[in-house]
Amino acid sequence: MKAVGRTDIGKCRKNNEDALFLAGEDFPGNLFIVADGMGGCNAGEVASATAIEAFVDYAAQALCEPRADRVDLMHECMVKANEAVYRLSNHRRDYAEMGTTVVAALLEEHQLYIAHVGDSRAYLLRKKEMIPLTEDHSYVMELVHLGSITREEAAKHPKRNIITRAVGIKETVEEDIHVYDVKKGDVILLCSDGLSGMLQDAQMQEIIKRKITFEKKAEKLVEEANARGGYDNISLILVEV
């Protein structure tokens, strides 16, 4: 397995409110996280960093328990992340109402556990197919479910950046958790909407399939998102099983 992460401020923002985590050799599991913070002043970057820190701290302890149910583990990690951000947002006035998206992937043997809140995404690239593993918690996706607009229209809707769930906004959080089978050679992509909002799925797939180094693939994804406007911070993690 190999993994690489990239984060970039983009072309329009004054600071980078995204945060990443890639498990190192001293971490007891293959855990990867992308978070996209929001809030006034520097609160967004505080929210994303705080959520990841709390998520990782709990996971580091829980992963040492081999019998622990991994779905429950991912749920509890998200609960801890939410508690940490919510507590801090209520402790300091300049952090009031801050929040963050979170998409996390835990890889164990041939099982992939995905937990997410908000519109940061997870994808699986298998051979010639780019498979979305998450569905945005957003205003436009609610319209899609109601049949008011199509998914194609949602991608261009002026309110596509409005999310309906976030970590730290409320005292409790509702996350989605999914479990997938993965195979050797599969590539997992986690990203903030600074990437998925600039590039279509097919465009991301084309770059990931190129016969270049893994590190270069990540760099090219960022470069292309910036070339198309770079309206938001751009963050991603690529993992090859």
C-alpha positions, 0 to 999 in steps of 0.5 A, spaced: 500 500 500 502 507 498 499 513 500 500 521 498 496 527 500 496 534 498 493 540 500 493 547 496 490 554 498 487 555 491 487 561 487 482 565 491 482 564 498 487 568 503 488 562 508 487 554 507 482 551 512 483 544 509 487 539 513 489 532 512 491 526 516 495 520 513 497 514 518 504 514 519 509 508 521 507 509 528 500 509 527 496 502 529 492 502 523 491 505 516 487 511 517 486 517 512 482 523 513 480 530 509 477 535 513 474 542 510 473 547 515 468 553 515 467 559 520 469 567 520 477 569 521 481 563 522 476 559 525 475 554 519 482 552 519 481 551 527 475 547 526 478 542 521 485 541 525 481 540 531 476 535 528 482 531 525 486 531 532 480 528 536 478 523 531 485 521 530 487 521 538 480 516 539 482 512 533 489 511 536 487 508 542 481 504 539 485 500 534 489 497 539 483 493 541 483 488 535 476 486 537 473 492 537 467 493 531 470 498 526 463 501 524 462 503 531 469 505 532 468 510 526 462 512 529 465 514 536 471 517 532 466 522 529 462 523 535 469 525 539 471 530 533 464 533 533 464 534 541 471 537 540 469 542 535 463 544 538 466 545 545 471 549 542 466 553 538 462 555 545 468 556 549 471 562 544 467 567 541 471 568 535 470 560 534 462 561 534 459 557 529 465 554 526 464 547 523 468 542 518 466 537 513 470 530 515 471 524 510 475 518 513 477 512 510 480 506 515 483 500 511 484 493 514 486 487 509 480 488 504 475 492 508 474 499 507 470 503 512 468 510 510 465 515 515 463 522 512 459 528 514 458 534 509 461 534 502 468 532 502 468 526 498 471 519 497 471 515 491 474 508 488 478 507 482 477 500 480 480 498 473 476 503 468 471 505 473 470 511 478 465 509 483 463 515 488 463 512 495 459 518 499 454 522 497 454 529 499 450 532 505 448 538 501 442 543 499 442 541 492 443 533 493 436 534 497 433 537 491 436 531 487 432 526 492 426 530 491 426 530 484 427 537 483 433 537 479 438 532 476 445 530 478 448 534 472 444 540 474 446 540 481 453 540 479 452 547 476 447 549 481 449 556 484 447 553 491 451 547 491 456 549 496 451 549 501 452 543 506 446 540 510 451 537 515 457 539 519 462 536 524 461 541 530 455 545 528 451 542 533 451 538 540 450 531 536 452 529 529 449 524 524 455 521 519 454 516 514 458 510 514 459 505 509 463 498 508 466 496 502 470 490 499 477 492 496 482 489 491 489 489 490 490 495 485 484 499 487 485 506 488 482 510 493 481 518 493 479 522 499 478 530 497 475 536 499 470 540 494 476 544 492 477 538 488 471 535 486 468 542 485 473 544 480 473 537 476 468 532 474 469 525 476 471 523 469 477 528 469 479 526 476 479 519 473 483 520 467 489 524 471 489 518 476 489 513 470 495 516 467 502 512 467 506 517 472 508 516 479 503 516 484 506 523 487 505 526 480 498 524 480 496 528 486 500 534 484 496 534 477 490 533 480 491 540 484 494 543 478 488 542 474 483 544 479 487 551 480 488 551 472 480 551 472 479 557 477 482 554 484 476 558 487 477 554 494 482 550 498 484 544 494 486 537 498 486 530 497 489 523 499 490 518 494 491 511 497 493 505 492 491 498 495 
